[in-house]
């Protein structure tokens, strides 16, 4: 029994702590490279703009598409997932899908 508890505890220790950890490592590297090159806005800046427009929705995290230079922010409310696509260069919301 103690071994099972130890395995569960070890598994929980490696789970992502923040929404930023949900991005795949290659997405993170591409986003950092584009940010350093001055091609895109920071994810924090984009989140500061978009999250307040989604009251009552839980933010699940971002994905970054380096070829399109678009962030996809994922939200959930009442069991329904929705996405907000944001131009990473300008911060402009491109669209929403459910």
Backbone torsions as a table, in degrees:
resi	resn	phi	psi	omega
1	UNK	NA	-44.2	179.3
2	UNK	-62.7	-34.1	179.5
3	UNK	-66.1	-39.9	178.0
4	UNK	-62.3	-44.7	178.7
5	UNK	-62.4	-40.7	178.9
6	UNK	-64.2	-39.9	179.1
7	UNK	-66.1	-44.0	178.4
8	UNK	-62.2	-45.0	179.6
9	UNK	-61.5	-41.6	179.2
10	UNK	-65.4	-37.9	178.3
11	UNK	-65.2	-42.3	179.7
12	UNK	-66.7	-29.4	-178.3
13	UNK	-66.9	-22.4	-177.8
14	UNK	-99.6	1.0	177.5
15	UNK	-70.6	150.2	179.1
16	UNK	-59.3	140.0	-179.7
17	UNK	-93.1	-34.8	-177.9
18	UNK	-124.1	167.6	179.2
19	UNK	-63.3	-30.6	-179.0
20	UNK	-65.8	-27.1	-179.9
21	UNK	-72.1	-11.8	-179.0
22	UNK	-77.7	-17.0	176.3
23	UNK	-70.2	143.4	174.7
24	UNK	-67.1	150.9	-178.4
25	UNK	-55.3	-39.1	179.7
26	UNK	-66.8	-35.7	175.5
27	UNK	-64.2	-43.4	179.4
28	UNK	-61.0	-44.3	-179.7
29	UNK	-63.7	-42.7	178.5
30	UNK	-63.7	-43.3	-179.7
31	UNK	-63.7	-42.8	178.3
32	UNK	-62.9	-42.9	179.8
33	UNK	-61.7	-46.2	-179.8
34	UNK	-65.9	-35.2	177.9
35	UNK	-66.6	-47.2	179.4
36	UNK	-61.6	-33.4	179.8
37	UNK	-77.5	-7.0	179.3
38	UNK	79.6	17.3	-177.9
39	UNK	-86.2	-23.3	-176.3
40	UNK	-136.0	162.6	173.2
41	UNK	-81.2	160.8	178.5
42	UNK	-71.8	151.6	177.3
43	UNK	-60.3	-39.8	178.8
44	UNK	-58.8	-40.8	178.7
45	UNK	-63.7	-44.1	-179.9
46	UNK	-65.5	-43.3	177.9
47	UNK	-62.2	-39.4	178.5
48	UNK	-60.5	-31.5	-179.4
49	UNK	-81.7	-39.4	-170.6
50	UNK	-90.1	-43.3	-173.9
51	UNK	-55.6	-40.7	179.0
52	UNK	-64.6	-17.0	179.7
53	UNK	-85.9	1.4	-177.5
54	UNK	-123.1	57.3	-179.6
55	UNK	-63.5	141.6	179.0
56	UNK	82.0	-2.7	179.5
57	UNK	-105.6	141.7	176.7
58	UNK	-90.4	129.1	179.4
59	UNK	-83.3	123.4	-178.1
60	UNK	-97.4	-20.3	176.8
61	UNK	133.5	175.2	-176.0
62	UNK	-105.4	162.0	163.6
63	UNK	-131.5	152.0	179.9
64	UNK	-124.7	130.8	175.6
65	UNK	-107.7	101.4	-175.3
66	UNK	-66.9	-29.6	-179.6
67	UNK	-70.5	-34.9	178.7
68	UNK	-95.1	-11.8	-174.2
69	UNK	53.7	53.5	-178.2
70	UNK	-130.5	134.7	170.4
71	UNK	-95.1	138.0	172.1
72	UNK	-112.8	113.7	179.2
73	UNK	-96.5	131.4	-174.3
74	UNK	-107.0	131.6	-178.9
75	UNK	-129.4	159.9	174.4
76	UNK	-141.7	142.7	173.5
77	UNK	-152.3	131.2	179.4
78	UNK	52.8	38.8	177.5
79	UNK	78.5	1.4	179.8
80	UNK	-106.0	127.6	179.7
81	UNK	-92.9	138.7	174.1
82	UNK	-136.2	157.1	-177.2
83	UNK	-124.0	143.9	173.6
84	UNK	-121.8	119.4	177.8
85	UNK	-93.4	129.5	-175.0
86	UNK	-128.0	131.2	174.9
87	UNK	-65.8	116.4	-176.2
88	UNK	-68.4	-21.7	179.8
89	UNK	-77.6	-40.6	-173.1
90	UNK	-109.7	-20.8	-174.9
91	UNK	84.0	2.8	-178.4
92	UNK	-76.7	134.3	176.1
93	UNK	-71.2	125.5	-178.9
94	UNK	-92.1	-28.4	-179.8
95	UNK	173.0	167.9	178.7
96	UNK	-131.4	145.5	177.5
97	UNK	-138.1	152.7	178.9
98	UNK	-124.7	NA	NA
